[in-house]
Amino acid sequence: MTLAGAAVRRNKAASGKSQDVSGHRSALLLAWYDRHRRRLPWRALPGETSDPYRVWLSEIMLQQTTVKAVGPYFEKFTARWPTVAALGASSLDDVLRMWAGLGYYSRARNLHACAAAVLRDHAGVFPDTEEGLRALPGIGPYTAAAIAAIAFDRRTMPVDGNIERVVSRLFAVEDALPKAKPLIQDLAATLLGPSRAGDSAQALMDLGATICTPKKPACGLCPLNDNCAARERGDQETFPRKAPKKTGALRRGAAFVVTRGDELLVRTRPEKGLLGGMLEVPTSDWLAYQEDNAARAQAPELKVSRWHRKAGVVTHVFTHFPLELVVYTASVATRTRAPAGMRWAPIATLKDEALPNVMRKVIAHGLGDLPG
Ligand code: SF4
């Protein structure tokens, strides 16, 4: 037996629960879902069939992003590209532009690659198994399980952050994340009923988002409150247990906001790596403990009468490190040519470009505002 399997057994034994309890829980959960399900733009209404395209698009957008932030982007994408085939036939530039502001841009590139693969290799129809879905670009184990369960009603349980929290509380899982993931996955699967796998998963997601919240869970309203180990102990908020976070060291650098009339000097970042393929103003390297002068010395080679150092700094937190940028501004003569690898872009249309949030902050800091 695997360690996780043994732990599942231990948990069940320790709480004296049987298969009947699991069945009872899944029935309670589905009955609660039928009354309290959230209305979400990508979710089929009761009695409707889920559209795999909408399920997939929402799952990719929701990775590391909130439901509230995703809503308008989802509407924009589906209005412009109503089917996966339409998205697959679009250009990567258009997708990146539309994605700008949602962050984690490798998702946008994978989104485009995935749509193109579905169009090219599957005649515009998503595969209906976890295995087939996982073979597509940007679809990992969680997303494959989510699409398989929600769009195709495959009997599988995708475990997102909300489900992790609910399950770790229901079973009082003492192991810390991320080590506890396989155990939580196995325990979550015990909440699947004989049918309606997608609804079971969405019910747990909704329960985590609306009732079993990180702080002050509303246990009195929870359909599973009779069988919740953490509630019995009264320490619900301490779950899931988490290993201490290792944050990267602060990196520092300089950004150069150079105008030529109503244009701004920009360049495109390399395809691979952080913010790959996105637009930026020229910057120095981003290094830990970099001195201001060393960063300032990496300004683009231009005839500039004087660099102005803007007061304050722009801060941004990436997943692995926080960043602090000093912003220098300058304006140059009308005929000035852009240095190699850079170009002049009209300031008025910048908001439509694939500009990551950190660059929006830098430009707004340098120009006083980002037009539009
Ligand atoms: S009883 Fe409370 S802690 Fe337990 S699952 Fe329900 S909301 Fe979460």
Residues whose N, C-alpha, C, O or C-beta is under 5 A from the ligand:
A	BS01	SF4	V166 R169 L170 I211 C212 P217 A218 C219 C222 L224 N225 C228 R231 Q236
